[in-house]
């Protein structure tokens, strides 16, 4: 029976070219991780997961790990465990969470092998997908965009960053979805919004250039500086048009309306309840298939050395719908794409990735 089950798993992997297997990392590399920041993201993610599957069954699960008998409670226990380690003794925590031998002893490792076949079908004019290794995941990078904004439209900042339209300002997400046939948000593409279709129907939060608007739409967060004051805006609700990976960002029909928020936010099915995320300890990915909140270890191979980094799968985006070959690394905050590229050109394009799940053993064992 065990032989037959293994054969089924292998056949499934060969058809889909995607596989999760129990596999301990071979190398004893240094781990470069801020344990305090990992714990902060873990706590915020736990707060979301604790709403339960009835609240958001689309991401509160461990779907791809059912073959190992895991559930979303294992994801929660793992996040609780790393915070327990961190809060028990800060000095010891930094040593433990940066010790691969400690991790091997207290966590089970699940290696993530990418969906090569799917990636190749989308690889036209995309060298990174064409050259995707069979045992590594494509790592793209994203950032929090910083921009100069304006309270009024100007020649330099003519485009509005809109709140959700006025006809649903008082509606919950569920109420809005029930009335989608009549609501403004669902009627217009991005190009129509930019041409003025929602003028008078939605309230501008601020005004910015087309370059900054596109960056905000792509990254999901905007830090706007206006008259010496800084405000943070995060995606709220979109027009329900899927992101199309075959066309360029400027040509997309998908459009997001924004909301002013207190900090950098990751996933949440509505703006009032989202995970707080922090650069360098956050991955975005296909949480609809993997589940929200996985603790992950990634091997970063630089030109002269390699190291491990830990991060939490706490965000997603349109590009991650049905995407089992890619992760997006939150790299930091930058005033534009060139500043971001200059600061992160050393980061690898492909990483070896493991999901970590806590073992049932005492912390002091």
N, C-alpha and C positions, 0 to 999 in steps of 0.2 A: 504493500500500500504506500509506503514512504517513497519507494522508487518511482511508482506511477505519479505521485504528487509532484516530485521533483521534475519529472519529464514534462508534466503539464506546464509548470512554471517556466521551464526553459523554452518550450515551444511558444508560449505566450510572449516571452522576451524576444524570440527570434522574429516573430511576426511584427511586433510593435517597436522593436529596437529600443526598448526602454526597460530598465530593470532596477530593482532595489534588492540588494543582497547584504547579508551580514558580512562585514569585512572590517577588520581592525586596520587602521593606518600603519603602513610599513615603517615609516620614518619617525625618528625621535627628534623632531624639529622644535625650535623655540615657538612659543605661542605668544602672539602680539595682540593682546586683548585688554581693554579697560573693563575690569570686572564690575565696577560701580555702574557704568553705563549699560552693560549687559543686564544687570539686575533692574535698572530703571525701566528699560524696555520690557523686560520680563513681567514686571509688576503691572504695567499698563496693559499688556497683552492678556495677562491673567484676569484683570478686571473685565475685559471684554468677553473672554471665554466663560467666565462665571455667570454670564447671563443665560447660558445653557443653549442646547441645540434648538429648542423651540424658538429662540430669539433669532438665530441666524444659522440654520442647518447647512447652508451653502458652504460655510467655511469652518464651522465648529465640528470637526470630525477628523478621522485619521484614515481616510478612504484607501489610500495606496499602501497602507500597512496592515490591512486586514489579514493578509496571508500569514503575518507574524502574531496575530491575536491582539494587536494593539488598538486602543481607542483614544479618543480625545482626552480622556482622563490621564493617560500616560503622558501626553504632551503637557497637561497642566501640572502633573507631579514633577516633571522634569524642570519646569520653570520655577516651581516652588522650591525645589531642591537647590538650584543654583543661587537663589536669593537667600536660602538658609545658610549656605556656605559663606556667602558674602557678608551676611549680617552677624554671623557667629564670631568672626574674628577677621577684621578688614585686612590686616597684614597677611594672615594665613590664607585668606581667600585669594588674594592676588597671586600668591605662590601656587595654590592648588589649581586654580582655573587656568594657570599658565604652565601646567605640568602635564605633559601628555601621558605619563605613567599613571597619574592620579585619575585622569579621564578614562583611561583604558580599564582601570580597576572598578570605577563607579558608574560607567555608562556603557550601554550597548551601542555599537556603531553600525549604521546602515548606509552602505555606499550607493550613491545616486549615479547611474549610468544613463546618459541622455537618449532621447528619442531621435536617433540619427536620421531615420527615414523621413520623418516629418520635417526636420530641419532642411534636408536636401530638397524637398519639394518646394520650399520657400526660398531657396538659395540663389535664384537668378540675380546676378549683379550684386551679390552679397558674399564677398570673399570669406568673412568670418564664419558664415554658415557652411560654405563649401569646404572649408578646412577644419570643421569641427571634429576633434578626436573622438574616438568611440568610448573612451573612458573618462572624458572631462566635459564639464558643463561650460557653455558660453557665458562669460561674465561681462555684461554691459554695466555701465555706471550711470547713476543719476545724481542730481544735486538739487539743492534748494536755490532757486534763482533770486538774485538780488537786483533791484532795479530802481531807477529814479521814476517816480510817478507824479501825477498832477491831479489837483482837485477839479480842474476844468479841462476840456479838450484843447490841445494846442497843436501846432504844426509838428512838433516833435513827439507828442503823445496824443494822437487823435482817437485811439480805440478804447472803448469802455471795458472794464472788468465788471461784469454784471453780477448782482445778487440773483437768486432765483426769481422768476417773474412774479409780479404782484398778485396774480390770481391764485397762487399757492403758498404765499408767505405764511399763512396760518394753518396749512395742511401738514399732517405727518406724512412720512414717506408712503405708508400704506394707503392713506386717504388720497394722496396724489396719484398713485398707481391705479387706483380704482376709477379715477376720473381722467385718465390719460387722453382719451379721445377728444376732450374739450380744452385741455390745458395748453397754454402758450409754449411751455418748454418743449413739448413733443412735436411742435409744428415746423420748426425751422432748422436748417443745417447751419454749420459754422459760417459758411460763406454768406448766407442770408442774414445771419445776425450781424456780421461785419458790415454788411450793406445797409444796416439800419432797421431790420425787420422788427426788433423788439424795443425800438425807441418809444418811450412813454409807457411801455408794458412791463419793463424791468428797470430797477434803480441801479445806476452805476455806483460801484464802490470806490473806484479811482480810474484814472486814465493813464494809458501807457502806449509805447510804440508797438508796432506789429511784431518786431523781433521779441520784445519782452512778453507780449501776449502769447506768442507761440511757445515760448519757453515755459511760461506758467501753465499752459494747457498740457504740455508734454511732461513737466516735472510734477505737477499737482499742487505745488506750493509756491507762493511768491512772497518775498520779503520786500516791501515797498518803502522807500525813503522819500519823505515829502516834507519840506520846510523843517528839516532837522529832526523829524519824528519818524519812527519806524513802526510799521504795521505788518502783521502776517496774515496772508489770505490763503485759504485752502479750498480745494474742490468740494462742492456741496452736492449738486445733482446734475446729471447730464441729460442730453436730448434723446437717449436710447438708441443712437446710431452707433453701431459697432466700429471699433478702430480697425481699419483695413491695412494690414502689413504690406500690401502690394503697392500702395501709393504713397507719395511723399507727405510729410506732416502738414505742409501748408495747404494741401489739397483735401485733407480729411473732412468728412462731413460731421464727425463727432465734435460736440461742443460741451464744455463744462461751465456751469455757473458756480460762483465762488461765495465764500463766507469769511468774514474776519474772525480770526481765532487767536488763542493765546500762545501757541507754540507750533512746532513742526509735527504734523500729524500723518499717520500712515493709514492703514485700512480701517474702514467702518462703513456699515451700510447706509448710514446717514451722518450728517455733519455734527449732530449733537452727541455722538458716541463713537469716538475714533481712538485708535491706539496712538500714543505718543511715541515718536521714534527719534533716534539719535544717530548722527553720521558714524560710520565705521563699525557699527554693531547691528546694522539693519540690512536685511535682504528683502527685495520685492520679488515675487514669483507667482506661480500658478497655485494660489492658496485654495482655489476651488477644487483642485484635484488632490493636492497634498494635505490641505488643512492648515489653518492659521496657527502660528505660534511655535513652530518647530525650532529647537535649538540646533544650530548647524556649525560644523567645523569645516573650514575650507583651506586648502593648501595653495598659497600664493607663491608661484615660482618667478622670482626676479632674475635679472641677468647674472648676478653674482652670488645669490643665495636664495633659499626658500624658507618660508615660515608658515605657521598655521594662524588663522584668525577665526574667532568665534563671532557669530551674529545670529539674530533671530528673524525668522520669516514672518514679517509683520506688515507687509505692504503688498500691493499688486498694482495692476494698470491694464489698459486695453491691450497692450502687446502681449500680455500673459494669459489670454484666453486660449485654452487648449495648447499650452506651451510647456512641454516636459523636457526642454533642452537648454533652458536659459535661466539665469538669475540676474537681478539688477542690484548693484551694490551702492548704497547711499554714501557718497564720497565726501560731502560737505556742503558749504554755502559759498557761492561765487557770484560776481557781478556780471557774468556772461559766459558763453560757451568757450571762448578762447582762454579765459582765466581758469576755467574748470579743466580744460584739456592740458594746459601747461602744468597744472598742479598734479594731474593724475596720469600723465603719459607713461609713467613707470609701472602702473598697475597691469597685471597680466590680462589677456583676453580669455584665457581658459583656466579653469580651476578644478581640482579634484574636490569632491564634496561628500561629506558624511552627515546624516541626521543622527543626533544623539538622544537616547532615551535612558532615563535613570534606571539603574539596577536596583533590585530589592535588597539593599544591604545598608547597614548603619553608616552614617557619615564618618565616624571615627574608626571604622574597620580598616 
